[in-house]
Amino acid sequence: MNNRLPKIRSLALAAMIALLGGSCTSSCSFNDSQERQWAQCQQRVCQALDGGHIEKAEEILQEELKRVAGSKKDFLESRCLSVLGKLYRYNGEVQKAEVSLTRLLEMKEAISDKRFLGLPHILVALADCYIEEKKYDQAANLLLRAAVMEQTMSDDARLIPCLRRLARCFEALKKNDQAQVFYQLAIDADARQHSVPEEKRSDIVIYDEANLMWDYSSFLARQNQQAQSDALEARADHLFKIMIDRAGNFKTSEKYVLGFTADSDAAKVSNLINILVSKGNYVDAAALLDRYYDMSVDLAGFAEKDNDVHSQFIAAFHDVWCAAKGSIDRTVFSELDQIVPPPLTGEKAQVKASKEQESQLSSARADLAAGRFDDAELKAATVALRNYNSREALKILADIATKKQRWQEANELRLRIAKLAAS
């Protein structure tokens, strides 16, 4: 395929949950007053975006944040921070986005009385900022945490883009052995998707699978493993053809070509966002839009000349987010954040720890005792991602989370440990 997506940066992972701004903590539980206040704020932001006034939209959110400061209105604050972070990033203001998302993460990590299933999305969104700034070590630390949380809270499809980002970070750090480990973990997660026929997999899953194959193909080619690389590239092209077919007849007048030349396959696939919006599927439309923003930095050769990519993404953000008129807010948040913790999803096959894993755990315990938390976390997380049932790896990660006062994460890990102990 001559005209397809470039082998893109994998900043991808955060989606509509990050876009919409966290969730209600136990102090509000969709408090009607805060819901009304948020609806009013959202309306003002959308009006500003209607006229293309991005800075005005940002100011409205900043003013709302100042107004609720110290009022224990976490529901309002978290939504403002998340949308502000998204606006900053889509507008190319990555350092400002980093500040907003860091504050949001700190808020959510302080939750100790119930689960917040949106935690991985915030970790990935912040990691994307670090990747854009080439702070790969910091990004990898966040992505490791996000991957273990995704493994606990969701299905393998959500793991794929997170593991792919991790692999790219380690390759950027010239740690090819670690990159290979995480690429293989992503391939294993993808293989577990094969019980679902390709034609029944969502656009998001197909998109993530194709990008995994392209990235891993490029990595293997750089390692002089050309035969394996060619096979993966052929698989990627096949998956991309599925997306082209799903997009149907492409019209150059469609909204979301998003910086691509109108006759490119990349522009045709971006038409899938229009299709999702027309069906009222704003959650997947926003998720796909987020992934397209992650490629926007690497659009050389695909973008139209003198094209303002940032303004296009802000316009698309406005159309997807404001068109929903708040309808997705309640659906997404009620799914992600519940007073009564839902059971952990999915039983994993029992896997006995290998000698290599036992050695890694022993080394991780030594690192933990010596205060080398980052080293301990990398080793323990790698074991946990390879072996879902490793209680020892999870205990190390829970200890690190506790020592760093990441209460939400510590509680989530202990919940998983308790379930494993009872099984």
VOPAGU-2260 file (C-alpha; in pm, 1 decimal, decimal comma):
REM VOPAGU-2260
SITE   aa  ch    i         X         Y         Z
SITE  MET   A    0       0,0       0,0       0,0
SITE  ASN   A    1     168,1     313,6    -124,1
SITE  ASN   A    2     -49,5     569,0      46,2
SITE  ARG   A    3    -104,7     481,6     409,7
SITE  LEU   A    4     -44,2     615,1     754,9
SITE  PRO   A    5     320,3     685,8     836,8
SITE  LYS   A    6     488,9     472,1    1095,3
SITE  ILE   A    7     375,1     705,7    1362,1
SITE  ARG   A    8     476,2     803,9    1710,8
SITE  SER   A    9     283,9     611,3    1966,6
SITE  LEU   A   10     177,9     889,9    2196,2
SITE  ALA   A   11    -165,5     761,5    2146,2
SITE  LEU   A   12    -364,4     623,1    2465,5
SITE  ALA   A   13    -615,7     849,2    2658,0
SITE  ALA   A   14    -956,2     876,0    2499,7
SITE  MET   A   15   -1290,8    1021,7    2592,1
SITE  ILE   A   16   -1252,7     954,5    2962,0
SITE  ALA   A   17    -948,9    1183,1    2980,6
SITE  LEU   A   18   -1120,8    1427,6    2747,3
SITE  LEU   A   19   -1425,1    1452,4    2969,1
SITE  GLY   A   20   -1237,5    1498,0    3287,6
SITE  GLY   A   21   -1215,3    1227,2    3544,3
SITE  SER   A   22   -1510,0    1136,9    3756,5
SITE  CYS   A   23   -1706,9    1222,7    4061,8
SITE  THR   A   24   -1549,4    1133,7    4395,2
SITE  SER   A   25   -1749,8     994,7    4684,9
SITE  SER   A   26   -1823,0    1345,0    4811,5
SITE  CYS   A   27   -2048,0    1433,6    4519,2
SITE  SER   A   28   -2196,2    1125,1    4345,0
SITE  PHE   A   29   -2333,7    1329,4    4056,2
SITE  ASN   A   30   -2449,4    1606,2    4287,1
SITE  ASP   A   31   -2724,2    1793,4    4099,8
SITE  SER   A   32   -2582,5    2133,8    4190,7
SITE  GLN   A   33   -2238,6    2049,5    4055,2
SITE  GLU   A   34   -2396,6    1890,8    3746,1
SITE  ARG   A   35   -2580,4    2216,2    3673,1
SITE  GLN   A   36   -2267,7    2422,5    3731,1
SITE  TRP   A   37   -2069,1    2199,3    3498,9
SITE  ALA   A   38   -2340,3    2218,3    3229,4
SITE  GLN   A   39   -2327,8    2598,4    3247,4
SITE  CYS   A   40   -1946,9    2598,2    3225,6
SITE  GLN   A   41   -1952,1    2353,4    2936,0
SITE  GLN   A   42   -2204,7    2569,6    2750,3
SITE  ARG   A   43   -1982,9    2877,0    2784,4
SITE  VAL   A   44   -1677,0    2683,2    2668,7
SITE  CYS   A   45   -1866,1    2552,6    2366,1
SITE  GLN   A   46   -1988,2    2902,7    2279,8
SITE  ALA   A   47   -1629,4    3026,3    2284,6
SITE  LEU   A   48   -1520,1    2739,4    2062,1
SITE  ASP   A   49   -1814,4    2808,7    1828,7
SITE  GLY   A   50   -1644,6    3136,7    1741,7
SITE  GLY   A   51   -1296,5    2982,6    1728,5
SITE  HIS   A   52   -1190,2    3161,1    2047,2
SITE  ILE   A   53    -961,3    2897,8    2197,2
SITE  GLU   A   54    -796,3    3127,7    2449,9
SITE  LYS   A   55   -1139,2    3240,6    2571,5
SITE  ALA   A   56   -1242,0    2878,7    2623,8
SITE  GLU   A   57    -925,6    2819,2    2825,0
SITE  GLU   A   58    -991,3    3132,2    3032,6
SITE  ILE   A   59   -1343,7    3014,4    3116,5
SITE  LEU   A   60   -1207,6    2684,5    3248,3
SITE  GLN   A   61    -930,1    2860,0    3440,6
SITE  GLU   A   62   -1182,2    3094,9    3601,7
SITE  GLU   A   63   -1402,3    2800,5    3698,7
SITE  LEU   A   64   -1103,4    2630,2    3858,3
SITE  LYS   A   65   -1029,5    2941,3    4065,7
SITE  ARG   A   66   -1394,6    2967,5    4167,0
SITE  VAL   A   67   -1415,6    2610,1    4298,7
SITE  ALA   A   68   -1069,8    2609,5    4463,3
SITE  GLY   A   69   -1099,4    2494,2    4824,1
SITE  SER   A   70   -1473,6    2429,2    4795,1
SITE  LYS   A   71   -1440,3    2048,2    4788,0
SITE  LYS   A   72   -1613,5    2039,8    4451,4
SITE  ASP   A   73   -1385,9    1770,0    4316,8
SITE  PHE   A   74   -1637,6    1673,2    4050,7
SITE  LEU   A   75   -1621,8    2016,9    3890,4
SITE  GLU   A   76   -1249,3    2059,5    3940,3
SITE  SER   A   77   -1157,8    1727,9    3781,6
SITE  ARG   A   78   -1370,0    1791,7    3473,7
SITE  CYS   A   79   -1224,1    2137,8    3426,4
SITE  LEU   A   80    -870,1    2007,0    3460,3
SITE  SER   A   81    -923,5    1727,0    3212,5
SITE  VAL   A   82   -1086,8    1939,0    2942,8
SITE  LEU   A   83    -831,3    2214,5    2997,8
SITE  GLY   A   84    -550,7    1960,4    2961,0
SITE  LYS   A   85    -703,8    1837,8    2637,3
SITE  LEU   A   86    -744,9    2189,9    2496,7
SITE  TYR   A   87    -387,9    2281,7    2587,8
SITE  ARG   A   88    -247,2    1973,9    2424,2
SITE  TYR   A   89    -453,4    1999,5    2105,3
SITE  ASN   A   90    -344,4    2362,6    2084,0
SITE  GLY   A   91      23,2    2265,6    2105,8
SITE  GLU   A   92      70,5    2391,8    2463,0
SITE  VAL   A   93     207,7    2068,1    2600,3
SITE  GLN   A   94     372,3    2211,6    2913,6
SITE  LYS   A   95      45,9    2369,3    3024,0
SITE  ALA   A   96    -132,4    2040,9    2954,2
SITE  GLU   A   97     123,7    1864,6    3172,0
SITE  VAL   A   98      49,0    2096,1    3465,8
SITE  SER   A   99    -328,3    2039,4    3442,1
SITE  LEU   A  100    -300,1    1663,4    3405,6
SITE  THR   A  101     -49,0    1636,0    3691,9
SITE  ARG   A  102    -293,1    1816,9    3918,6
SITE  LEU   A  103    -574,9    1589,1    3801,2
SITE  LEU   A  104    -366,1    1278,2    3868,2
SITE  GLU   A  105    -281,5    1397,5    4219,7
SITE  MET   A  106    -651,7    1450,8    4290,0
SITE  LYS   A  107    -750,4    1105,4    4174,7
SITE  GLU   A  108    -461,1     930,1    4349,7
SITE  ALA   A  109    -585,6    1078,3    4677,5
SITE  ILE   A  110    -912,7     883,7    4648,1
SITE  SER   A  111    -897,1     605,3    4904,0
SITE  ASP   A  112   -1257,6     507,2    4974,2
SITE  LYS   A  113   -1352,5     363,7    4634,2
SITE  ARG   A  114   -1220,1     269,4    4293,9
SITE  PHE   A  115   -1155,0     515,2    4015,5
SITE  LEU   A  116   -1132,9     313,8    3696,4
SITE  GLY   A  117   -1023,4     617,9    3494,9
SITE  LEU   A  118    -677,6     617,0    3656,4
SITE  PRO   A  119    -496,0     449,0    3364,0
SITE  HIS   A  120    -634,4     705,1    3120,3
SITE  ILE   A  121    -492,5     995,7    3318,0
SITE  LEU   A  122    -156,5     820,2    3350,2
SITE  VAL   A  123    -143,4     765,9    2973,4
SITE  ALA   A  124    -253,0    1122,6    2894,5
SITE  LEU   A  125      25,4    1261,8    3111,2
SITE  ALA   A  126     274,6    1013,3    2966,7
SITE  ASP   A  127     183,3    1139,1    2619,9
SITE  CYS   A  128     284,4    1488,6    2726,6
SITE  TYR   A  129     619,1    1358,8    2850,9
SITE  ILE   A  130     674,5    1168,4    2526,3
SITE  GLU   A  131     604,0    1482,6    2325,5
SITE  GLU   A  132     871,4    1657,1    2535,3
SITE  LYS   A  133    1106,5    1358,8    2488,0
SITE  LYS   A  134    1105,6    1284,6    2862,3
SITE  TYR   A  135    1100,1     913,0    2796,0
SITE  ASP   A  136    1206,3     794,7    3143,1
SITE  GLN   A  137     918,8     981,1    3308,0
SITE  ALA   A  138     676,7     861,2    3042,9
SITE  ALA   A  139     785,3     498,9    3087,1
SITE  ASN   A  140     728,4     516,3    3464,4
SITE  LEU   A  141     370,9     634,0    3413,0
SITE  LEU   A  142     304,1     382,9    3136,7
SITE  LEU   A  143     424,8      92,7    3350,7
SITE  ARG   A  144     173,0     190,3    3617,9
SITE  ALA   A  145    -100,4     237,0    3357,8
SITE  ALA   A  146     -32,4    -103,4    3200,4
SITE  VAL   A  147     -64,4    -288,4    3531,5
SITE  MET   A  148    -384,7     -96,4    3608,6
SITE  GLU   A  149    -528,7    -174,8    3264,1
SITE  GLN   A  150    -439,8    -541,2    3315,9
SITE  THR   A  151    -636,4    -532,7    3642,2
SITE  MET   A  152    -934,6    -322,3    3535,2
SITE  SER   A  153   -1005,0    -388,5    3168,9
SITE  ASP   A  154    -941,0    -621,4    2877,6
SITE  ASP   A  155    -640,6    -696,8    2661,5
SITE  ALA   A  156    -751,7    -456,6    2386,8
SITE  ARG   A  157    -689,7    -161,3    2618,3
SITE  LEU   A  158    -343,6    -297,1    2701,0
SITE  ILE   A  159    -219,7    -295,8    2342,2
SITE  PRO   A  160    -160,8      80,0    2290,2
SITE  CYS   A  161     -15,4     118,2    2640,2
SITE  LEU   A  162     239,5    -159,8    2590,4
SITE  ARG   A  163     323,3     -27,1    2244,3
SITE  ARG   A  164     401,8     315,2    2390,0
SITE  LEU   A  165     622,2     152,1    2652,1
SITE  ALA   A  166     818,7     -32,1    2385,7
SITE  ARG   A  167     872,4     289,1    2190,2
SITE  CYS   A  168     987,6     472,4    2501,5
SITE  PHE   A  169    1246,9     206,1    2581,1
SITE  GLU   A  170    1369,5     204,5    2222,9
SITE  ALA   A  171    1404,9     584,9    2240,2
SITE  LEU   A  172    1611,5     529,3    2556,0
SITE  LYS   A  173    1826,1     281,8    2357,2
SITE  LYS   A  174    1711,0      -6,2    2577,9
SITE  ASN   A  175    1624,1    -243,6    2296,5
SITE  ASP   A  176    1600,6    -552,5    2516,7
SITE  GLN   A  177    1327,9    -385,4    2723,6
SITE  ALA   A  178    1158,9    -261,3    2405,9
SITE  GLN   A  179    1150,5    -619,2    2274,5
SITE  VAL   A  180     988,2    -741,0    2597,4
SITE  PHE   A  181     703,5    -491,1    2576,3
SITE  TYR   A  182     649,5    -533,1    2202,7
SITE  GLN   A  183     612,7    -906,0    2263,0
SITE  LEU   A  184     371,0    -847,5    2551,1
SITE  ALA   A  185     164,3    -627,3    2318,5
SITE  ILE   A  186     169,7    -896,0    2047,4
SITE  ASP   A  187      54,8   -1152,2    2307,0
SITE  ALA   A  188    -230,7    -921,6    2412,5
SITE  ASP   A  189    -325,9    -879,3    2046,7
SITE  ALA   A  190    -326,9   -1256,1    1993,8
SITE  ARG   A  191    -587,4   -1285,3    2268,8
SITE  GLN   A  192    -815,4   -1062,0    2058,1
SITE  HIS   A  193    -829,7   -1320,1    1781,9
SITE  SER   A  194   -1127,1   -1498,7    1935,6
SITE  VAL   A  195   -1329,4   -1203,8    1799,2
SITE  PRO   A  196   -1356,3   -1201,6    1416,6
SITE  GLU   A  197   -1187,9    -902,5    1253,8
SITE  GLU   A  198   -1512,6    -774,4    1108,0
SITE  LYS   A  199   -1661,1    -756,3    1459,7
SITE  ARG   A  200   -1370,8    -574,6    1625,3
SITE  SER   A  201   -1421,0    -204,7    1690,6
SITE  ASP   A  202   -1252,3      64,5    1481,6
SITE  ILE   A  203   -1038,7     155,3    1782,4
SITE  VAL   A  204    -911,2    -200,8    1830,1
SITE  ILE   A  205    -832,7    -243,2    1459,3
SITE  TYR   A  206    -654,7      93,2    1458,2
SITE  ASP   A  207    -443,8      -1,7    1760,6
SITE  GLU   A  208    -360,4    -342,9    1613,6
SITE  ALA   A  209    -246,6    -189,8    1284,2
SITE  ASN   A  210     -23,8      63,4    1456,8
SITE  LEU   A  211     127,3    -206,3    1677,2
SITE  MET   A  212     217,6    -410,9    1368,5
SITE  TRP   A  213     373,7    -110,8    1194,8
SITE  ASP   A  214     575,1      -3,1    1496,4
SITE  TYR   A  215     699,7    -353,4    1573,3
SITE  SER   A  216     776,3    -407,9    1203,9
SITE  SER   A  217     993,6     -95,5    1204,1
SITE  PHE   A  218    1167,2    -204,5    1523,9
SITE  LEU   A  219    1246,8    -550,2    1383,5
SITE  ALA   A  220    1376,7    -400,1    1059,9
SITE  ARG   A  221    1618,0    -189,4    1265,5
SITE  GLN   A  222    1727,7    -510,8    1436,5
SITE  ASN   A  223    1797,7    -670,1    1093,2
SITE  GLN   A  224    1507,8    -914,0    1128,5
SITE  GLN   A  225    1364,3    -837,5     786,5
SITE  ALA   A  226    1151,9   -1149,5     732,1
SITE  GLN   A  227     958,8   -1098,1    1055,7
SITE  SER   A  228     933,6    -727,3     980,7
SITE  ASP   A  229     783,5    -790,0     636,0
SITE  ALA   A  230     524,6   -1029,2     779,4
SITE  LEU   A  231     410,7    -775,1    1037,3
SITE  GLU   A  232     394,1    -496,2     778,6
SITE  ALA   A  233     174,0    -714,6     558,0
SITE  ARG   A  234     -52,7    -773,4     857,7
SITE  ALA   A  235     -66,6    -398,4     924,8
SITE  ASP   A  236    -160,1    -325,2     563,4
SITE  HIS   A  237    -439,1    -583,8     584,5
SITE  LEU   A  238    -581,8    -421,4     897,7
SITE  PHE   A  239    -555,0     -76,7     743,8
SITE  LYS   A  240    -750,9    -200,3     440,6
SITE  ILE   A  241   -1029,7    -301,6     679,4
SITE  MET   A  242   -1043,3      56,1     809,8
SITE  ILE   A  243   -1050,1     197,6     454,8
SITE  ASP   A  244   -1341,1     -30,6     367,2
SITE  ARG   A  245   -1527,8      73,1     681,9
SITE  ALA   A  246   -1487,9     439,6     595,2
SITE  GLY   A  247   -1674,8     378,9     269,7
SITE  ASN   A  248   -1684,1     632,8     -10,3
SITE  PHE   A  249   -1467,0     921,7      99,2
SITE  LYS   A  250   -1568,1    1277,3      16,7
SITE  THR   A  251   -1306,9    1551,9      28,7
SITE  SER   A  252   -1568,0    1784,9     177,5
SITE  GLU   A  253   -1588,1    1576,7     493,8
SITE  LYS   A  254   -1478,3    1752,6     814,1
SITE  TYR   A  255   -1208,9    1542,2     967,8
SITE  VAL   A  256    -923,6    1508,0     720,0
SITE  LEU   A  257    -723,6    1647,7    1012,1
SITE  GLY   A  258    -418,0    1778,4     832,0
SITE  PHE   A  259    -384,7    1495,5     581,5
SITE  THR   A  260    -379,5    1557,1     208,2
SITE  ALA   A  261    -731,8    1487,9      88,0
SITE  ASP   A  262    -638,7    1196,2    -138,4
SITE  SER   A  263    -437,3    1007,4     124,5
SITE  ASP   A  264    -553,0     687,4     288,8
SITE  ALA   A  265    -488,8     856,8     623,6
SITE  ALA   A  266    -754,6    1116,2     535,3
SITE  LYS   A  267    -993,7     840,4     432,7
SITE  VAL   A  268    -955,0     664,9     765,9
SITE  SER   A  269   -1008,2     989,5     954,4
SITE  ASN   A  270   -1352,6     988,1     793,8
SITE  LEU   A  271   -1436,9     711,1    1042,7
SITE  ILE   A  272   -1469,6     987,3    1303,6
SITE  ASN   A  273   -1751,7    1140,0    1095,8
SITE  ILE   A  274   -1924,9     804,5    1076,0
SITE  LEU   A  275   -1903,7     754,4    1453,1
SITE  VAL   A  276   -2038,2    1105,6    1516,9
SITE  SER   A  277   -2327,3    1047,0    1275,9
SITE  LYS   A  278   -2416,8     735,7    1474,9
SITE  GLY   A  279   -2402,5     928,6    1802,4
SITE  ASN   A  280   -2103,0     725,3    1919,3
SITE  TYR   A  281   -1917,5    1023,5    2065,0
SITE  VAL   A  282   -1702,7     814,6    2299,4
SITE  ASP   A  283   -1533,1     617,8    2020,7
SITE  ALA   A  284   -1521,6     927,9    1798,3
SITE  ALA   A  285   -1330,5    1114,9    2068,3
SITE  ALA   A  286   -1101,8     816,7    2128,4
SITE  LEU   A  287   -1013,5     800,4    1759,9
SITE  LEU   A  288    -965,9    1177,2    1746,9
SITE  ASP   A  289    -721,3    1149,8    2036,1
SITE  ARG   A  290    -521,8     887,3    1852,0
SITE  TYR   A  291    -510,0    1105,8    1543,2
SITE  TYR   A  292    -374,7    1394,9    1745,3
SITE  ASP   A  293     -93,5    1168,9    1861,9
SITE  MET   A  294      14,9    1125,1    1501,1
SITE  SER   A  295     -11,5    1495,0    1416,0
SITE  VAL   A  296     348,5    1562,1    1520,1
SITE  ASP   A  297     464,7    1316,9    1252,6
SITE  LEU   A  298     259,3    1441,4     961,4
SITE  ALA   A  299     549,6    1556,7     742,6
SITE  GLY   A  300     468,4    1452,6     388,2
SITE  PHE   A  301     105,5    1382,1     471,7
SITE  ALA   A  302     -11,6    1724,8     586,4
SITE  GLU   A  303    -132,8    1980,5     338,6
SITE  LYS   A  304     106,0    2269,3     281,3
SITE  ASP   A  305      72,9    2550,1     536,7
SITE  ASN   A  306    -201,5    2354,8     710,7
SITE  ASP   A  307    -276,4    2457,9    1069,8
SITE  VAL   A  308    -305,3    2114,6    1228,2
SITE  HIS   A  309    -376,6    2247,3    1577,2
SITE  SER   A  310    -677,6    2454,2    1472,8
SITE  GLN   A  311    -823,1    2152,9    1293,9
SITE  PHE   A  312    -798,5    1938,4    1603,6
SITE  ILE   A  313    -952,8    2206,5    1823,0
SITE  ALA   A  314   -1239,6    2235,2    1573,5
SITE  ALA   A  315   -1288,8    1858,6    1572,3
SITE  PHE   A  316   -1270,3    1849,7    1953,0
SITE  HIS   A  317   -1539,5    2118,7    1962,0
SITE  ASP   A  318   -1768,2    1930,5    1723,1
SITE  VAL   A  319   -1734,5    1595,0    1899,4
SITE  TRP   A  320   -1744,9    1719,1    2256,7
SITE  CYS   A  321   -2005,6    1992,8    2228,5
SITE  ALA   A  322   -2234,2    1789,8    2003,4
SITE  ALA   A  323   -2273,8    1538,2    2283,4
SITE  LYS   A  324   -2446,2    1804,5    2499,1
SITE  GLY   A  325   -2344,9    1628,0    2817,3
SITE  SER   A  326   -2512,9    1301,2    2724,2
SITE  ILE   A  327   -2188,9    1105,9    2735,2
SITE  ASP   A  328   -2081,2    1249,5    3068,3
SITE  ARG   A  329   -2319,9    1050,3    3278,6
SITE  THR   A  330   -2280,2     732,5    3075,1
SITE  VAL   A  331   -1902,1     734,0    3090,8
SITE  PHE   A  332   -1873,0     837,8    3452,9
SITE  SER   A  333   -2132,3     597,8    3587,1
SITE  GLU   A  334   -1946,8     320,8    3408,7
SITE  LEU   A  335   -1607,4     414,9    3542,8
SITE  ASP   A  336   -1664,2     530,0    3896,8
SITE  GLN   A  337   -1899,8     346,2    4126,9
SITE  ILE   A  338   -1957,8     365,2    4499,9
SITE  VAL   A  339   -1965,4     -13,5    4524,0
SITE  PRO   A  340   -1653,4    -159,0    4362,5
SITE  PRO   A  341   -1741,1    -390,9    4073,6
SITE  PRO   A  342   -1570,7    -730,0    4054,0
SITE  LEU   A  343   -1241,0    -745,7    3869,5
SITE  THR   A  344   -1301,4    -838,7    3507,9
SITE  GLY   A  345   -1176,7   -1154,2    3346,5
SITE  GLU   A  346   -1021,0   -1466,7    3490,6
SITE  LYS   A  347    -661,4   -1512,0    3379,6
SITE  ALA   A  348    -492,3   -1842,9    3322,9
SITE  GLN   A  349    -275,8   -1967,8    3605,1
SITE  VAL   A  350      90,7   -1926,6    3509,9
SITE  LYS   A  351     370,4   -2057,1    3727,1
SITE  ALA   A  352     653,5   -1813,7    3779,0
SITE  SER   A  353     958,4   -1899,2    3568,0
SITE  LYS   A  354    1314,4   -1898,3    3700,2
SITE  GLU   A  355    1369,5   -1571,7    3512,3
SITE  GLN   A  356    1067,2   -1416,2    3683,6
SITE  GLU   A  357    1178,4   -1540,8    4024,4
SITE  SER   A  358    1518,3   -1382,4    3962,7
SITE  GLN   A  359    1354,7   -1053,5    3862,5
SITE  LEU   A  360    1139,7   -1057,9    4176,5
SITE  SER   A  361    1440,7   -1122,7    4396,4
SITE  SER   A  362    1621,1    -831,0    4234,0
SITE  ALA   A  363    1310,0    -612,6    4267,5
SITE  ARG   A  364    1286,5    -686,6    4641,5
SITE  ALA   A  365    1652,4    -589,9    4681,6
SITE  ASP   A  366    1593,2    -264,9    4490,8
SITE  LEU   A  367    1289,8    -189,4    4704,1
SITE  ALA   A  368    1482,8    -245,6    5027,3
SITE  ALA   A  369    1759,2     -13,7    4901,5
SITE  GLY   A  370    1510,0     257,2    4805,1
SITE  ARG   A  371    1562,6     212,8    4431,0
SITE  PHE   A  372    1190,5     239,0    4363,0
SITE  ASP   A  373    1203,5     296,6    3987,1
SITE  ASP   A  374    1420,5     -10,5    3930,3
SITE  ALA   A  375    1202,3    -220,0    4159,2
SITE  GLU   A  376     887,8     -99,6    3984,3
SITE  LEU   A  377    1017,4    -183,3    3636,4
SITE  LYS   A  378    1112,7    -538,3    3735,3
SITE  ALA   A  379     797,5    -611,0    3935,6
SITE  ALA   A  380     568,0    -458,0    3671,6
SITE  THR   A  381     734,4    -662,1    3396,9
SITE  VAL   A  382     671,8    -981,6    3594,9
SITE  ALA   A  383     309,8    -882,4    3667,1
SITE  LEU   A  384     244,2    -809,3    3299,2
SITE  ARG   A  385     390,7   -1145,0    3200,5
SITE  ASN   A  386     217,4   -1334,7    3481,1
SITE  TYR   A  387    -119,1   -1195,8    3590,1
SITE  ASN   A  388    -121,8   -1421,9    3895,6
SITE  SER   A  389     210,6   -1312,7    4047,0
SITE  ARG   A  390     106,3   -1196,9    4392,2
SITE  GLU   A  391     469,3   -1132,6    4482,6
SITE  ALA   A  392     507,4    -882,6    4197,5
SITE  LEU   A  393     183,0    -712,0    4295,2
SITE  LYS   A  394     287,9    -688,7    4660,2
SITE  ILE   A  395     608,9    -511,0    4558,8
SITE  LEU   A  396     411,1    -269,4    4339,8
SITE  ALA   A  397     156,6    -208,9    4617,3
SITE  ASP   A  398     438,5    -136,5    4864,6
SITE  ILE   A  399     591,9     116,1    4624,3
SITE  ALA   A  400     253,3     280,9    4565,3
SITE  THR   A  401     200,2     308,7    4941,6
SITE  LYS   A  402     546,4     454,0    5004,6
SITE  LYS   A  403     480,1     713,8    4733,4
SITE  GLN   A  404     130,3     785,6    4872,3
SITE  ARG   A  405     -45,1     674,2    4554,2
SITE  TRP   A  406    -344,2     554,3    4751,6
SITE  GLN   A  407    -582,4     479,6    4465,6
SITE  GLU   A  408    -322,3     263,7    4295,7
SITE  ALA   A  409    -223,1      87,1    4618,7
SITE  ASN   A  410    -585,3      -0,6    4694,6
SITE  GLU   A  411    -643,4    -128,9    4341,6
SITE  LEU   A  412    -339,2    -355,3    4360,6
SITE  ARG   A  413    -441,6    -489,6    4700,3
SITE  LEU   A  414    -788,4    -564,4    4565,3
SITE  ARG   A  415    -632,1    -769,5    4287,8
SITE  ILE   A  416    -405,9    -949,9    4535,7
SITE  ALA   A  417    -706,7   -1033,0    4753,7
SITE  LYS   A  418    -894,0   -1177,6    4457,7
SITE  LEU   A  419    -594,6   -1390,9    4357,6
SITE  ALA   A  420    -562,1   -1518,4    4716,4
SITE  ALA   A  421    -928,5   -1618,9    4718,7
SITE  SER   A  422    -916,9   -1797,3    4383,8
